[in-house]
Amino acid sequence: MFEILQVNGITLLQSIVLILFVVTFGWITIAFWTAIAGFLLLLSRRHPATLTRFSARSTPANLGDQRTVLVMPIHNEDPWRVADGLACTCRSLLDQPSAQGFDVFVISDTRDEVIARQEAQAIAILQRRFAPRLAVHYRRRESNQGRKAGNLADFCRAWGYRYDYMIVLDADSIMGGKTVISLAASMQANPRVGLIQTVPIPIRSESVFGRFIQFAAALHSPLLAAGQAFWQGDTVNFWGHNAIIRTQAFMASCGLPTLSGRPPLGGEILSHDFVEAALLRRAGWEVHLDVTLEESYEEVPSNILDFAKRDRRWVQGNLQHLRLLGARGLHKVSRLHFLFGALAYLTSFLWALMLAISTVDAIGRAQGEHDFFRQGYQLFPDWPIAVPDLILPLIGSTATLLLMPKILGLILAFIQRPERFGGRGNLLLSALLELVIAILIAPVMMVFHSLFILSVLSGREVSWDAQVREGRSIPWRSAIRHTWAATLLGAIWAYATYTWATLFFWWLSPVWLGLLLAAPLVKLTSSLTHGQRLRRAGLLLAPSEVA
């Protein structure tokens, strides 16, 4: 990039672009090398931590006298949907011959009295269904101080002493019984381990957007998770759910600090899971990521707007982590988790800033007059120099870094498990469709994330609302109301570059096209009807639907 810019002299704007490019290019390089490592490990079927070959894992016949609790914090959720998912986990657990020593706790922070009554009814049904083999408990707090982290802390203070381990589930989590048993057995076999995180795969969504997320996660998450487990070693991250925790270690180590100052960057820590993993590691406990366990599932928002709403909360929480980078005693990899969590959203803002400055620079160069005699008196003029031999390789390398994780995930699935995606033909077509959707959605999410960051920096705090998990089709009016600014930005961007910097207009086309189509994208990808048509056509299938 520097060689390209310095040929005709680097301006102030281009210097800023260069700095932004270095940061954003470095960011996608991390994902690239993580994917490379994960690909090589999974292709050779080697364990990320030990580099030994995977072996078939048998379910332990006897876990001894251990006590494990499956604890599910909920807050204003659909009680019947929660109970349905929890029932799947309980049934699968009871199908295992070694399912002794397990309890279930549903711990509610629900404020809506109608929902709370339905919760009690739904859990009472589960209690009758699974008694006496599995005890299912329900507790509702009078005050939801501390949100989810406070809910878990209250549970630990009241009942934590009863259990060796706790498996934390989200309201949308489903886990297979073999996975639950294997997690407990792994904790028994590794007394230095404080937490084991699984790789949850999204399920149960029928919209186009939900199917897009499910397919992409099933294809690429195992690859990236294996790469992360390789380079992060015994200091991986905690994603807040679908993980087992050594209860006494958690109670002794994971009291969360309250950040000085007012929200959104002060006060209670929203993204508490990252911090809890860092505190466990600081106390000497290992934190592992087990990529060999299947049957670990979650749900995701079924449309772009609800997905972005969830990201708004994560943006605030992850930016708070920047204040903890200098905290005493943290492992260096834990500090990287804090930094990378913030960069996951900050890079969207940096990309937007880089593109905006590049646009101003491109228009200025296209409309301005070239200075042929920049050095005053000189014998020969400085002719403008085009460097396609440098520009094209840069574009190619950037595209390679962005697309390689997707390509490697596709190759791995093509070789090892094509039938889990409906066969090789459907897998290839689905991967192409996923790529098209991802390219179109990327600039829309870039705008959303940039606005969220500005909102946090301006002092606006996010509210704590239940996540919308049920599929819903977004009306046109709502789609337009939430995306008109992105559409207007795309139109202005396209007009300005086409009018004053035509060549840059074409280079920028993936950005302005996605922004112009923001409202149709939100509307059409939220469609349950189109999602069901894709399923019938065998496209964007999730392995859980094919197995």
Secondary structure, 3 states (H helix, E strand, C coil): CHHHHHCCCCCHHHHHHHHHHHHHHHHHHHHHHHHHHHHHHHHCCECCCCCCECCCCCCCCCCCCCCEEEEEEECCCCHHHHHHHHHHHHHHHHCCCCCCCEEEEEEECCCCHHHHHHHHHHHHHHHHHHCCCCEEEEEECCCCCCHHHHHHHHHHHHHHHHCCEEEECCCCCEECHHHHHHHHHHHHHCCCEEEEECCCEECCCCCHHHHHHHHHHHHHHHHHHHHHHHHHCCECCCCCCCEEEEHHHHHHHCCCCCECCCCCCCECCCCHHHHHHHHHHHCCCEEEECCCCCCEEECCCCCHHHHHHHHHHHHHHHHHHHHHCCCCCCCHHHHHHHHHHHHHHHHHHHHHHHHHHHHHHHHHHHHCCCCCCCCCCCCCCCCCCCCHHHHHHHHHHHHHHHHHHHHHHHHHHHHHCHHHHCCHHHHHHHHHHHHHHHHHHHHHHHHHHHHHHHHHHCCCCCCCCCCCCCCCCCCHHHHHHHHHHHHHHHHHHHHHHHHHCHHHHHHCHHHHHHHHCHHHHHHHHCCHHHHHHHHHCCCCCCHHHHC
